[in-house]
Amino acid sequence: MSAPLPSLPVTFRPARTRAVLYAAGTAQLAALTAIALALPELTGGERLSFIGTSLLILAVLLLLARPKVVVRQEGITVVNLTTKRELAWAQVLRVNLRQGDPWVHLDLADGTSLPAMGIQPGIARDQAIRDARALRELAENHGTGNPTAG
């Protein structure tokens, strides 16, 4: 028996990965800022360079934590690292998460495939598989998707 479908709207995102990225970003920001302020031989420009580099690293880690898949009655919004794409249900033909895939891929009606990085089996494989199955079932129930599993 499969799990009940989540009620809409629902957001899928790699929660553990995000937690690790947020923690690492905060820790490195604190550490590099503390080092910059604690070393008396550093000039003001060098201190700013330490802190600026730390902020740049934090920005990259926050960008890596951005991916998500938002499912609404009207369709799906896929937010990846630098892009956001709105899809109507009819555009999504199939939801794929195969062995070894870094994240879910959506096969689209225009013949292309869209990565959906918000569901990734990295450090939470079982959760990603559950999320991919739920997204697949939602696509099959709401759209013109192919009901065969991938």
N, C-alpha and C positions, 0 to 999 in steps of 0.2 A: 504494500500500500504506500503510495507516495504522500509526501507531506502536503498539507493544504496550501493553496496558492496564497501569497501575501496579498493583503488588500492594497489597492492603489490610492494614492501614489506611494511608491516604495523606491528607496535609494539603495543601490548596491555599491559598496566601496570596500577596498581592502583595509579593514579597521586595524589589524595588527601591524601591517606595513606602515600605515599612517602614524600609529603610536610610536613605532620605532623611529621613523623619520623625524617626527616632532621632538622626541626625546633627544635624539642625536643632535639635531639642530640647536636646540636650547642648550644642551651641555657644551657643545663646541663654542657657541656664542659666549656663554659664561666663562669658559676656560680661557679663550683667547682675549676676552676683555680683561679678565683678571690678570693675565700675564702682561698685557699692554700697560695696565695701570701699576703693576707691582715692580716692574723693572725700571729702576731709577735712571739707568744709562740711555734709555730710549728718548729720542726727541719727540716733540709734539707730532710731527709728520709721521714718524714711525709708529707712534701709538695709534694715530688715525688709520694708518695702513693696516695694522693688526685688526682693528675694529671693523674697518671697511671690508677686509677680506672675510672676516667672520660673518658679516651681514650678507655678503655675496654667497657664501656657502649656505647660510640659512635660507636664502631666497631659492637656491637650486633645490634644496631638500624640500621646501614647501611646494615647489613646482612638481617634484616627484610624487608628492602626497595628493595632488589635485585630482587624479582620475576618479570618475564615478559614472554610474549609469542610473539615470532617473527614469522610472517607468510611471507613466500617467495614463489615464483613460484615452487621451488623444494620441499617444505614441511614446517614443523613447527619446531621451536626450543623452547623448554620449559625450562625456567630457574627458578628453585625453590630456596629455601634457600641455599642449599649446593650442588645441583646437576644441571646438564645441560644435556638435552637429545634432540638429533636430530631425527626427525621422517619424513619419507616419507609420502606423502598423503595417499598412499595405507594402511599404518599402522593404520590410524585413522578411526575407524568405526562410531563413534558417539561422539558428544560434549554434555555434560550434565551440567546443572545448575538447580538443583531442589530447591524448597522452603526449606530454612534452611541450604543448603550447604554452607560451608565457602568459597569455590572457585569452579571453573569449574573442571570437571573430563573428561578425554578423555578415551573412551573405545577403546582398541587397538585390532588389529587382532590376537595377541597372547593370547587373553583371559584375559589380565590384564587391570587394570584401572590406569591411570596416573593423579595425581593431577596437575592442571595447575594454580598455585597460582597467576599468573599474572593477572587473572580476578577474582576478589573477591568483593562480594557485601557489604563489611564492611560499610564504610561511604559514599559510592557512589553507592548505589544499582541500580539506574536507568542506570547509565553508564555501570555498570557490566553486566546488562541484555542486553543492546544494543551490548556490545562487545561480549558477549556469542552468541547472535543471529548471529552477523556478522561472527564469527569464525565457527559456525555451517554451515552457508550458504557457506562459503569458502570451508569447508571440503566436503560438499555435491557436490559442483561444480568441485572441483579438484581431489577428491579421490573416493574411493569406499564406502563412508559413507552411512549409512542408512538414507534415507530422512525423517524418522519420527522424530518429535520433542520430546525432553525429558525434 
